[in-house]
Amino acid sequence: QVQFVESGGGLVQPGGSLRLSCAASGIRFSYYAMGWYRQASGKQRELVAQITIGSTTKYADSVKGRFTISRDNSKNTVYLQMNSLKPEDTAVYYCNVPSATGAIWDWGQGTQVTVSS
């Protein structure tokens, strides 16, 4: 079955950086666009970054210029480099395949990112 395993989260001070990883299995990874989503406590899950099969990227305005999404098809892995982190970036971060209605597959466990001094 399709599985996404996110890792790399943690507690970081404002202005700090983290690099998230998401390993995918059960799909032909190179055939799919991939996205990073986040869900803050009490809020809806939102798509913050996406990368096409040709590595074209797109970002939510809230993270543009600070986050960078990339992929390594040889490792079935998508990454999210997060710089200049802000307290409002605090959320559980997930990866999935984007669709018009949200995402295609079931969600993984996510990885918690907490930005706090």
JOPEJO-V813611 format. One record per backbone hydrogen bond with DSSP energy under -1.0 kcal/mol. CO is the residue of the C=O (numbers start at 0). NH is the residue of the N-H. Records with the same first field share a line. If there is no record, write none. Layout:
BEGIN
CO->NH  NH
END
This chain:
BEGIN
2->24
4->22
6->20
9->113
11->115
12->15
15->84
17->81
19->79
20->6
21->77
22->4
24->2
26->28
27->30
28->31
33->50
34->95
35->47  48
36->93
37->45
38->91
39->42
45->37
47->59
48->35
49->57
50->33
51->54
55->51
57->49
59->62  63
62->65  66
65->82
67->80
69->78
71->74  76
75->23
76->71
77->21
78->69
79->19
80->67
81->17
84->14
85->88
86->89
90->112
91->38
92->110
93->36
95->34
96->103
98->101
101->98
110->92
112->90
113->11
END
